[in-house]
Amino acid sequence: MTLNARLFFASMFSARLGDQFLLFIVPLVVYQTTQSVALSGLAYAVETLPRTLCFPFCGILSDRVSPIRLIRMTQLGRAVIATAGLVCFAFYPNPVWVVMISALCGVLASQGFMAREVMLPQIFATARFDRVQSLAQTVDQCCIIIGPLAAATLFGLTNWQVVVGGAVVLFLLGEAAMMVWRRINTVELIEPEVTTTPFMAPLRVAFHHVMYLPGLKRLVILTAAINLVFGATLATSAAMVTGLFDLPGNYYALLQTLGALATVAVLLIIAATNMGIGRIGAIGYVMVIVGGIITAFSPNYWVYALGFVLILGFDGMYAVYIRTARQRIIPARDLGKTTGVVILFNNLSLPLSGLIVGLAASPAQTGWVILGLSALMIVAGLTVTVGIWARKPVATA
């Protein structure tokens, strides 16, 4: 990897690690302060919902404003917001400040993600894009592994304010790496087109692309289906481990670590091999179904862990497929706005999976929920496949 690429991914790593610090600390601080599981869950919803809802607008901005400028603004903005929140807490101690810090920083994190998505095809134009995406997701997964561990260590030694301060330092380090990258970067980036159209007008273009660009609607349907199983698995894993299998919390932590390590391993395999993008998508989709079925029928913790690891690991593989496929389908000039709408549609199935899980009265019933969602994945996959075959022209003699 060139120094250019290392600096770019170092900036991404630092900023994403700071995001993980904030994601980890919010529900923990709220619960320790209020001793209410309901308020802790509500705080998590307030923290994460803006991240999903703002994606279409972040996509529009990514097509109208220089992505480098957006990345720098989001990294500096998160540092400023976190610092301001700490100052406000010093004058008025209340856990609401940590929730506000994370919610506002989450919106900027979504904008930074969209800006990087627009930049990647330009920066690594000569490399295989599936490999580039696997490396980008490996950085994400490393942050998911390291972030909670580092934040928990800091929190155990000091207090949550130090954890937020650590996130500020990470955001600033990410900005420093981006500044150096700008100085040595030799790739000519495409400047966004100057436009006078109303800000919301691009949404019509994005929705039109989702409905009519060949193959894009199929990607949205399949990803929404896979996210149902993924979301339900994450929503029920704590109940399965500590409730159904009656094991202590450290087994739940082990499960999360195994899932993240499996994802990193799968992504590194993709980067090191020459699998076609279609095969990557098919393998990822099928293996998530297999993982869901194993999870649903698991008689003990270790079998359940196998299914869990398959779901998390191969969901990462499928994510490489969808990011690469949509980059090929969506016109470059509309990549930001259309990707934002696609991500919105895909991620809405995550809270939906939580609502479906809420229908289960006990951990023992969650297996049937995951099995039903896995069956829905099979139906969606078969329906889309049959639709593709039906549209193929019939060869004539």
GISUL-V620055 format. One record per pair of residues at least 6 apart in sequence whose C-alpha atoms are under 8 Angstrom apart, sorted by sequence separation. I is the first residue (numbers start at 1). GAP is how many residues later the second one is. D is the distance in Angstrom with one decimal. If there is no record, write none. Layout:
BEGIN
I;GAP;D + I;GAP;D
END
This chain:
BEGIN
30;6;7.9 + 31;6;6.2 + 154;6;8.0 + 210;6;5.7 + 211;6;5.8 + 241;6;5.9 + 242;6;6.0 + 298;6;5.0 + 360;6;5.9 + 155;7;7.4 + 209;7;7.6 + 210;7;5.5 + 241;7;7.9 + 242;7;6.6 + 31;8;7.1 + 62;8;7.5 + 89;8;6.3 + 121;8;7.1 + 124;8;7.3 + 154;8;7.1 + 155;8;6.4 + 241;8;7.9 + 295;8;7.3 + 296;8;7.9 + 327;8;7.2 + 330;8;7.3 + 30;9;7.1 + 31;9;5.2 + 88;9;7.3 + 154;9;6.1 + 294;9;7.2 + 295;9;4.9 + 357;9;6.9 + 360;9;7.4 + 30;10;5.4 + 241;10;7.1 + 242;10;7.5 + 294;10;6.8 + 295;10;7.7 + 86;11;7.6 + 241;11;6.1 + 295;11;7.7 + 28;12;7.4 + 85;12;5.8 + 120;12;7.8 + 151;12;6.0 + 294;12;7.5 + 295;12;4.7 + 357;12;6.7 + 27;13;4.9 + 30;13;7.2 + 85;13;7.0 + 294;13;5.0 + 295;13;6.5 + 326;13;7.7 + 356;13;7.6 + 27;14;6.9 + 238;14;6.3 + 293;14;7.5 + 85;15;7.7 + 237;15;7.6 + 291;15;7.3 + 292;15;6.2 + 27;16;6.3 + 85;16;6.0 + 291;16;4.0 + 292;16;7.6 + 26;17;7.2 + 27;17;5.9 + 290;17;7.4 + 291;17;6.4 + 26;18;6.9 + 291;18;7.5 + 82;19;5.5 + 291;19;5.0 + 292;19;6.7 + 81;20;6.2 + 82;20;7.9 + 290;20;7.7 + 291;20;5.1 + 26;21;8.0 + 288;22;6.2 + 289;22;7.7 + 81;23;7.5 + 82;23;7.7 + 287;23;6.5 + 288;23;4.6 + 23;24;8.0 + 81;24;7.0 + 287;24;7.1 + 288;24;7.8 + 78;26;7.9 + 288;26;6.0 + 78;27;5.2 + 287;27;6.2 + 288;27;6.4 + 77;28;7.7 + 285;29;7.3 + 78;30;6.8 + 284;30;4.7 + 285;30;7.4 + 77;31;7.4 + 283;31;7.8 + 284;31;6.2 + 284;32;7.8 + 75;33;7.8 + 284;33;5.3 + 285;33;6.2 + 74;34;5.1 + 284;34;4.7 + 74;35;6.7 + 283;35;7.8 + 281;36;7.1 + 282;36;7.9 + 74;37;7.0 + 75;37;7.7 + 280;37;6.6 + 281;37;5.1 + 74;38;5.9 + 280;38;6.7 + 281;39;7.8 + 71;40;7.6 + 280;40;7.9 + 281;40;5.0 + 70;41;7.3 + 71;41;5.0 + 280;41;6.1 + 281;41;7.3 + 70;42;6.6 + 278;43;7.3 + 71;44;6.4 + 277;44;5.9 + 70;45;6.5 + 71;45;7.4 + 263;46;8.0 + 68;47;7.3 + 262;47;6.2 + 266;47;6.1 + 270;47;7.7 + 277;47;7.6 + 67;48;4.8 + 262;48;7.7 + 265;48;7.8 + 266;48;7.0 + 277;48;7.7 + 62;49;7.8 + 67;49;7.0 + 259;49;6.7 + 263;49;6.2 + 264;49;7.5 + 267;49;6.9 + 255;50;6.4 + 259;50;4.6 + 262;50;7.3 + 263;50;3.8 + 266;50;7.5 + 267;50;6.4 + 67;51;7.1 + 258;51;6.5 + 259;51;7.8 + 262;51;4.9 + 263;51;6.9 + 266;51;6.6 + 47;52;6.2 + 51;52;7.6 + 58;52;7.0 + 59;52;7.6 + 62;52;6.6 + 67;52;6.6 + 260;52;7.2 + 261;52;8.0 + 263;52;7.9 + 46;53;7.6 + 47;53;7.5 + 50;53;6.7 + 54;53;6.6 + 58;53;5.0 + 62;53;5.4 + 255;53;7.8 + 259;53;5.5 + 260;53;7.2 + 263;53;5.8 + 255;54;7.9 + 259;54;6.4 + 263;54;7.7 + 47;55;6.0 + 48;55;6.7 + 51;55;5.4 + 55;55;6.5 + 59;55;6.1 + 245;55;6.7 + 43;56;6.5 + 47;56;4.3 + 50;56;7.1 + 51;56;5.1 + 54;56;7.4 + 55;56;7.3 + 58;56;6.5 + 59;56;7.8 + 62;56;7.0 + 245;56;6.4 + 46;57;6.8 + 50;57;6.1 + 48;58;7.0 + 51;58;7.6 + 52;58;7.8 + 47;59;7.2 + 51;59;5.8 + 55;59;7.7 + 226;59;7.2 + 229;59;7.9 + 15;60;6.8 + 241;60;6.9 + 33;62;7.2 + 226;62;7.4 + 229;63;6.8 + 123;64;6.2 + 30;65;6.1 + 122;65;7.7 + 29;66;6.9 + 123;66;7.4 + 122;67;6.4 + 122;68;7.7 + 119;70;7.8 + 296;70;7.5 + 297;70;6.6 + 296;71;3.9 + 26;72;6.3 + 295;72;6.8 + 296;72;6.2 + 26;73;6.0 + 296;73;7.9 + 296;74;5.9 + 86;75;6.8 + 233;75;7.3 + 295;75;7.6 + 296;75;5.5 + 26;76;7.3 + 293;77;7.5 + 86;78;7.9 + 292;78;6.2 + 293;78;5.7 + 23;79;6.9 + 292;79;6.3 + 22;80;5.7 + 230;81;6.6 + 293;81;6.8 + 82;82;6.7 + 83;82;7.3 + 230;82;7.2 + 292;82;5.8 + 82;83;7.5 + 82;85;7.9 + 83;85;7.0 + 230;85;7.5 + 289;85;5.5 + 19;86;7.7 + 82;86;6.4 + 289;86;8.0 + 19;87;7.4 + 79;88;7.6 + 80;88;7.9 + 289;88;7.0 + 79;89;4.7 + 226;89;7.7 + 289;89;7.4 + 19;90;7.3 + 78;90;7.3 + 79;90;7.6 + 79;92;5.8 + 16;93;8.0 + 78;93;6.9 + 79;93;6.7 + 76;95;6.8 + 75;96;5.4 + 76;96;6.7 + 75;97;6.9 + 75;99;7.0 + 76;99;6.9 + 223;99;7.8 + 75;100;6.1 + 72;103;6.2 + 219;103;6.8 + 72;106;7.5 + 219;107;7.9 + 216;110;6.8 + 145;112;6.6 + 216;113;7.0 + 215;114;7.5 + 145;115;6.3 + 214;115;7.5 + 144;116;7.2 + 145;116;7.8 + 213;116;7.2 + 213;117;7.6 + 142;118;7.7 + 231;118;7.8 + 232;118;7.7 + 141;119;6.2 + 227;119;7.2 + 231;119;5.0 + 235;119;6.3 + 244;119;5.6 + 141;120;7.9 + 227;120;7.3 + 230;120;7.8 + 231;120;7.5 + 243;120;6.3 + 244;120;6.1 + 209;121;7.6 + 224;121;7.3 + 228;121;5.7 + 232;121;5.2 + 236;121;7.4 + 141;122;7.0 + 142;122;7.3 + 220;122;6.6 + 224;122;4.8 + 227;122;6.1 + 228;122;5.9 + 231;122;5.6 + 232;122;6.1 + 235;122;7.4 + 20;123;6.8 + 24;123;7.9 + 141;123;6.2 + 223;123;6.0 + 224;123;7.2 + 227;123;5.9 + 231;123;6.8 + 240;123;5.6 + 16;124;6.8 + 20;124;6.5 + 24;124;5.8 + 224;124;7.8 + 225;124;7.6 + 228;124;7.3 + 229;124;7.4 + 232;124;7.9 + 239;124;5.7 + 240;124;7.7 + 66;125;6.3 + 138;125;7.8 + 220;125;7.0 + 221;125;7.9 + 224;125;5.6 + 228;125;5.1 + 232;125;6.3 + 13;126;5.9 + 17;126;5.0 + 21;126;5.6 + 25;126;7.4 + 66;126;6.2 + 138;126;5.4 + 220;126;6.2 + 227;126;7.9 + 240;126;8.0 + 9;127;7.3 + 12;127;7.7 + 13;127;7.1 + 16;127;6.3 + 17;127;7.5 + 20;127;5.2 + 21;127;6.4 + 24;127;7.1 + 65;127;6.1 + 236;127;7.5 + 20;128;6.6 + 64;128;5.3 + 206;128;7.4 + 210;128;7.3 + 17;129;7.6 + 18;129;7.5 + 21;129;7.9 + 63;129;5.8 + 64;129;6.6 + 138;129;6.1 + 209;129;7.0 + 9;130;7.4 + 13;130;6.7 + 17;130;5.5 + 21;130;5.5 + 63;130;7.7 + 64;130;7.1 + 137;130;7.2 + 138;130;7.2 + 236;130;6.9 + 29;131;7.2 + 64;131;7.7 + 206;131;5.9 + 207;131;7.3 + 135;132;7.1 + 206;132;4.4 + 210;132;7.1 + 134;133;5.1 + 135;133;7.3 + 205;133;7.7 + 134;134;6.9 + 203;134;6.8 + 207;134;7.1 + 25;135;6.9 + 202;135;6.7 + 203;135;7.8 + 206;135;6.6 + 134;136;6.6 + 135;136;6.9 + 134;137;6.0 + 232;137;8.0 + 233;137;7.1 + 25;138;7.7 + 203;138;7.8 + 232;138;6.6 + 60;139;7.6 + 131;139;6.7 + 132;139;7.6 + 130;140;7.8 + 131;140;4.6 + 22;141;7.9 + 130;141;7.5 + 131;141;7.9 + 192;141;7.9 + 229;141;6.2 + 21;142;6.7 + 22;142;6.6 + 60;142;6.7 + 21;143;7.0 + 60;143;7.7 + 229;144;5.8 + 21;145;7.9 + 22;145;7.2 + 228;145;6.6 + 229;145;6.3 + 21;146;6.1 + 56;147;7.4 + 130;147;7.0 + 18;148;7.4 + 19;148;7.1 + 225;148;7.8 + 18;149;4.2 + 17;150;7.5 + 18;150;7.1 + 225;151;7.0 + 226;151;6.4 + 18;152;5.4 + 225;152;5.3 + 17;153;7.1 + 18;153;6.2 + 15;155;6.0 + 222;155;7.5 + 225;155;7.0 + 14;156;5.2 + 15;156;5.0 + 14;157;6.4 + 15;158;7.9 + 222;158;6.5 + 14;159;6.5 + 15;159;5.4 + 221;159;7.3 + 222;159;6.6 + 14;160;5.0 + 13;161;7.5 + 11;162;7.2 + 12;162;6.6 + 11;163;4.0 + 10;164;7.0 + 11;164;6.6 + 11;165;7.7 + 11;166;5.1 + 218;166;6.6 + 10;167;6.6 + 11;167;5.7 + 8;169;7.1 + 7;170;5.7 + 8;170;6.5 + 7;171;6.9 + 7;173;7.5 + 8;173;6.4 + 7;174;5.7 + 4;177;6.2 + 137;179;7.5 + 4;180;7.0 + 4;181;6.3 + 134;183;7.9 + 137;183;7.8 + 134;186;5.9 + 133;187;5.7 + 130;190;6.1 + 133;190;7.3 + 130;191;7.1 + 133;191;7.2 + 130;194;5.7 + 129;195;6.3 + 121;206;7.9 + 118;217;6.7 + 118;218;6.1 + 117;219;7.7 + 115;221;7.6 + 114;222;6.6 + 114;225;8.0 + 114;226;7.3 + 63;270;6.9 + 63;271;6.8 + 63;272;7.3 + 63;273;5.4 + 62;274;5.3 + 63;274;6.6 + 61;275;7.6 + 62;275;7.2 + 59;276;7.8 + 60;276;6.0 + 61;276;7.7 + 59;277;4.1 + 60;277;4.4 + 58;278;7.7 + 59;278;3.9 + 58;279;7.5 + 59;279;6.9 + 57;280;7.3 + 59;280;6.5 + 60;280;7.7 + 56;281;6.0 + 59;281;4.7 + 56;282;7.5 + 58;282;6.6 + 59;282;7.7 + 56;283;7.6 + 57;283;7.1 + 56;284;4.1 + 55;285;4.6 + 56;285;4.8 + 55;286;6.7 + 56;287;8.0 + 55;288;6.9 + 56;288;6.9 + 55;289;6.2 + 52;291;7.9 + 53;291;6.6 + 52;292;6.0 + 52;295;6.8 + 52;296;7.7
END
